[in-house]
Amino acid sequence: MKNTSFYLLICLLFCFIATAQKKLPKNKAQILKSVEDHKSDLINISDEIWTHAETAFEEYQSSKLLADYAEKNGFKVEYGVAGMPTAFVATYGSGSPVISILGEFDALPGISQKAQPTKEALEEGSSGHGCGHNLFGTGSLGAAIAIKELMELGKIKGTIKFFGTPSEEKYFGKIWMVRDGLWDDVDVNISWHPSSSIEADVQSSLALVDFKVEFFGQAAHASADPWNGRSASDALELYTTGINYYREHVKPTVRMHYHIQDGGQVVNVVPDYARLWMRVRDTKRSGMLPVYERLMEMVEGAAIMANVDYKISLISGIYEVLVNRSGGEVMQKNLELLGPIVYTNEEINFGKKIQEETGKPPVGFDSKIKALEDTRENPGGGSTDVGDVSWNVPNINLGVTTAPKDTPWHSWAVVACGGMSIGHKGMLYASKAMAMTMVDLFENPKLVEKIKAEYIERKGNEVYKAFIPEGPPPIPNH
Ligand SMILES: [Zn+2]
C-alpha cells in the first residue's frame, strides 16, 4: 500500500512538472536554464563587486570583472568608451533587432557594512553598495549572456549589447555615453533596479541639475583687521539663506539640496574662498529649468551683499525617465510567468531583523508581483541617468526585491542584503525576467514597432540635449 502511494506521488509530481514546463515556451525555458548554469559565477562576481565597493569613476576592478566575464562568454568588448575609463560596451550577434541592457556597478561612500542584519561596518569609513549596483550590473550581464546562448543555439537572431555604465550615483556617466551616440543604433533598451518590491516599473523619475557655486573674497585677520577682509563664507551663508526663503515659493514637485564643500578653514581668518554643491529637481525638466535660472541669479545677489566675486559651473543635469507602457506590459507578462520570489525561513528572519533594527514593522518581504500601475503625472522618488537613455531609445524598466519591505535605501541595510542570498535571489530573478522580455522582443518585430511608436509619441517635439559642459567627463586625476 505504501509503495502504491509512493508511485502515485511520483507520478503526480511528474505531471505537475510537465504542466509547469508546458506553460513556459521553449526559448524562455532555455533562458531559465542559462541563468541557472551561470548562477555560481554571477553570485561570485556580484560578491566581488560588493566587496570592492568602488565609487564614482573609480570602479576599475568592478567594471573589469563584468567586462572580462562578457568577453569570456564570447562578447566583443569595447572598453573605456565615451572618455570614461570604466565605461564599456559588450556586443554579441549582428543585424536587427538591436536590444541593449544597462549595467551599473558604482557604490556609495561612507556606508560600509557586513552582510549581517545589524549595523557594523565591514571597513570603518569605507564605501558600500547601498543602492545594490553590484546586483544591477551582474544581473543585467546574466540576462545578456542568456540571450547570447539562445542566439548561439540559432533560436533567435539579432544583436545584444550590454552597456557597462559607471558613476550613476555622482556624475551620471550615462549622459556622456548618450552624448557620444552609443544608443543610436539600438531599437529597445532594458534596465532594472534593486528594490523592495517586484514590478514592471512604469513610473518616471525626477529631472535634476547639479552645479557648483564658488565665492572669492579677501582674507584678513578675523580680529586684528577684519575691515580688510571680504568673506566668501558670508556670501555662502547669504546664498543658502536666500535658497531657504525661496523654498516657500516653488511648486511642491521641486526639490532643492545643497552640500557645503568649503566654508573656510580656521576661525581666526576671514575666509577668501567658499564652495557649495547645489542640486535642483522637479518631476519634469521643463519645471526644473526656471528654478535653476533663478538660483543662478541669486548667487549674484549674495556676492553683491558680501562684496565678493563668484563663479558658477555646471556639473551635469539629467532628464526624467520617459516611460514606455507597451514595454512595461511585456515585462509584466513575464513577471507573471516567473511568479513571486520564495524565501527561506533564515532569509525571512534576516529581513525581519533588519526591519526591527531600522524601526520598521517586521513584516518581511514584499515578493509578490505587483499589478501594472497607472503612470503617475508627478511621481516622487529620486533621479537616475537612465532618464537620458530613455529620451534616446525606448526603455523598459524593472524593479526587483533585493531587500525587505520599507528598507531605508542608500543605507547599511541595503548593503547588508546585497552581499548575501536575499540580494542574489533578486539579482538572478531580474536576469530571468529581463532575458525573457528580450526573447519576446527578438521573436516579435511587431512588438518592437509598437514600443517604438509609443516612444515617438511620448517624446513629441522634445529635442534631447545632453546637459553637461563641453569636453570630457570629470574623471578624477590619479
Ligand atoms: Zn541605484
Residues whose N, C-alpha, C, O or C-beta is under 5 A from the ligand:
A	BS01	ZN	C131
